[in-house]
């Protein structure tokens, strides 16, 4: 790490070992994965799904993959 008072390499390695030993029995928290990244596209699938739900008359029900297909076509 350069600048702004980062720890030395030796201290970082020691800290990594102690935190790894402490996390043996704990579950790791999953980070959020967007539907766009799952589909491998750039368009925002969640936002397209939101707009599709606003335009539909049947109580806002839209299929789960409808937004993915729409985003793929637009891309």
Secondary structure as GFF3:
##gff-version 3
##sequence-region A 1 75
A	DSSP	alpha_helix	9	22	.	.	.	ID=ss1
A	DSSP	alpha_helix	35	39	.	.	.	ID=ss2
A	DSSP	alpha_helix	45	55	.	.	.	ID=ss3
A	DSSP	alpha_helix	66	74	.	.	.	ID=ss4
###
